[in-house]
């Protein structure tokens, strides 16, 4: 389990002594790390009973062309660059801000695939 509570250390390096234990609402989940491949999604129940769609693998992206004002579905070939982590580009992991190569040209991802369950992109 990932814990997203407060750190046990101060910014000075000193120790913080907690007055309580960890709570369930502070728990996190592992990242989706969406890769290029045959589309695969996973439904996640969130706090409050809502649902999120985790996109585990993706084959197509909705690519918007700002000049013509149209949107087309294009096949993703590879991830060219990912500013979130340089190793993500090597592993073909798509996150928001990643530059992907599609069959209609290079595009930058504008959606959050691990949270939204879909890849939306804009042509560069």
C-alpha positions as CSV (number, residue, x, y, z in Angstrom):
1,X,0.0,0.0,0.0
2,X,1.2,3.5,-0.8
3,X,0.9,6.1,2.0
4,X,0.2,9.7,0.9
5,X,0.2,11.2,4.4
6,X,2.7,13.6,6.0
7,X,6.4,12.8,6.0
8,X,8.0,11.6,9.2
9,X,10.8,14.1,8.8
10,X,10.9,17.9,9.1
11,X,12.5,20.0,6.3
12,X,15.5,20.4,8.7
13,X,15.9,16.6,8.9
14,X,14.5,16.3,12.4
15,X,11.9,13.6,13.3
16,X,8.2,14.3,13.6
17,X,6.4,12.3,16.3
18,X,2.9,11.5,15.2
19,X,-0.1,11.6,17.6
20,X,-2.1,9.1,15.5
21,X,-1.7,6.2,13.1
22,X,-2.2,6.1,9.4
23,X,-5.7,6.5,8.0
24,X,-7.5,4.8,5.1
25,X,-8.1,8.1,3.3
26,X,-4.3,8.7,3.2
27,X,-3.7,5.5,1.3
28,X,-2.7,5.7,-2.4
29,X,-2.7,3.3,-5.3
30,X,0.1,2.4,-7.7
31,X,0.3,4.4,-10.9
32,X,-1.4,3.1,-14.0
33,X,1.7,3.5,-16.3
34,X,-0.3,3.4,-19.6
35,X,1.7,1.7,-22.3
36,X,1.2,1.4,-26.1
37,X,-0.6,-1.8,-27.1
38,X,-4.1,-3.3,-27.4
39,X,-6.5,-1.3,-25.3
40,X,-7.1,-2.5,-21.8
41,X,-9.0,-0.6,-19.1
42,X,-9.6,-1.2,-15.3
43,X,-12.4,0.2,-13.3
44,X,-11.5,1.7,-9.9
45,X,-13.9,2.6,-7.0
46,X,-12.9,5.9,-5.5
47,X,-13.8,7.5,-2.2
48,X,-17.5,8.4,-2.1
49,X,-18.5,5.6,-4.4
50,X,-17.5,7.2,-7.7
51,X,-15.6,5.4,-10.3
52,X,-12.4,6.0,-12.3
53,X,-11.2,4.2,-15.4
54,X,-7.5,3.3,-15.4
55,X,-6.1,3.0,-18.9
56,X,-3.5,0.3,-18.7
57,X,-2.8,0.0,-22.4
58,X,-3.8,2.2,-25.4
59,X,-3.7,1.7,-29.1
60,X,-5.5,4.9,-30.3
61,X,-5.6,8.5,-29.4
62,X,-8.1,11.3,-30.1
63,X,-5.9,13.9,-31.9
64,X,-7.1,17.4,-32.3
65,X,-5.8,19.7,-35.1
66,X,-5.9,23.3,-33.8
67,X,-5.5,24.8,-37.4
68,X,-8.5,23.0,-38.9
69,X,-10.5,22.7,-35.7
70,X,-11.1,18.9,-36.3
71,X,-10.5,15.9,-34.2
72,X,-9.5,12.4,-35.5
73,X,-8.8,9.0,-34.0
74,X,-5.2,8.1,-34.8
75,X,-3.1,5.0,-34.1
76,X,-0.2,5.6,-31.6
77,X,3.1,4.4,-33.0
78,X,5.5,5.3,-30.1
79,X,6.2,7.7,-27.3
80,X,8.9,10.1,-28.4
81,X,9.4,12.2,-25.3
82,X,8.0,12.3,-21.8
83,X,9.0,15.3,-19.5
84,X,7.6,13.5,-16.5
85,X,10.4,10.9,-16.6
86,X,13.1,10.2,-19.3
87,X,12.8,6.5,-18.7
88,X,9.0,6.6,-19.5
89,X,9.8,7.4,-23.2
90,X,12.0,4.3,-23.4
91,X,9.3,2.1,-21.9
92,X,6.5,3.7,-24.1
93,X,4.6,5.0,-21.0
94,X,2.0,7.7,-21.8
95,X,1.2,10.5,-19.3
96,X,-0.1,14.0,-19.6
97,X,2.5,16.2,-21.5
98,X,4.1,13.2,-23.3
99,X,4.9,13.7,-27.0
100,X,3.5,10.7,-28.9
101,X,4.1,9.8,-32.6
102,X,0.9,9.0,-34.4
103,X,0.1,8.1,-38.0
104,X,-1.0,11.7,-38.6
105,X,2.0,13.4,-36.9
106,X,3.5,14.2,-33.6
107,X,1.1,15.2,-30.8
108,X,1.2,16.2,-27.1
109,X,-1.1,14.4,-24.7
110,X,-3.6,16.7,-23.0
111,X,-5.6,14.2,-20.9
112,X,-4.5,12.1,-17.9
113,X,-4.8,8.5,-19.2
114,X,-4.3,6.8,-15.8
115,X,-7.2,8.9,-14.4
116,X,-9.5,9.5,-17.4
117,X,-9.3,6.2,-19.2
118,X,-8.7,7.9,-22.6
119,X,-5.8,9.5,-24.5
120,X,-6.6,13.0,-25.9
121,X,-3.8,14.8,-27.8
122,X,-3.1,17.9,-29.8
123,X,-1.0,18.1,-32.9
124,X,2.3,19.9,-32.6
